[in-house]
């Protein structure tokens, strides 16, 4: 496996984990947060505490 492909897989996994955390923090389903992330919708921000 090339370094770039491995790096991309690690990055994708990290992004998924962050989006799952955002979904939990905002009480939104992961799929809707993921869709908002793809479209650049502001619901993909973590609330400040």
C-alpha positions in Angstrom: 0.0 0.0 0.0 1.4 3.4 -0.9 1.9 6.0 1.8 -0.7 8.3 0.2 -3.4 5.7 0.2 -2.6 4.8 3.8 -2.6 8.4 4.8 -6.0 8.9 3.1 -7.5 5.9 5.0 -6.2 7.3 8.3 -7.6 10.7 7.5 -11.0 9.3 6.5 -11.2 7.3 9.7 -10.3 10.4 11.8 -13.0 12.5 10.0 -15.6 9.8 10.6 -14.7 9.7 14.3 -15.0 13.5 14.6 -18.3 13.6 12.7 -19.7 10.8 15.0 -18.6 12.9 18.0 -20.3 16.0 16.6 -23.5 13.9 15.9 -23.5 12.7 19.6 -22.8 16.2 20.9 -25.6 17.8 18.9 -28.1 14.8 19.2 -28.2 14.4 15.4 -28.0 11.2 13.5 -24.5 10.5 12.0 -25.9 10.3 8.5 -27.4 13.8 8.6 -24.2 15.3 10.1 -22.2 13.5 7.4 -24.5 14.9 4.7 -24.2 18.4 6.2 -20.4 18.1 6.3 -20.3 17.2 2.6 -22.5 20.2 1.7 -20.7 22.5 4.1 -23.7 23.1 6.3 -23.0 24.9 9.6 -24.6 22.2 11.8 -21.2 20.4 11.6 -19.7 22.6 14.2 -19.2 21.5 17.8 -21.0 23.7 20.3 -18.8 25.7 22.6 -19.2 25.0 26.3 
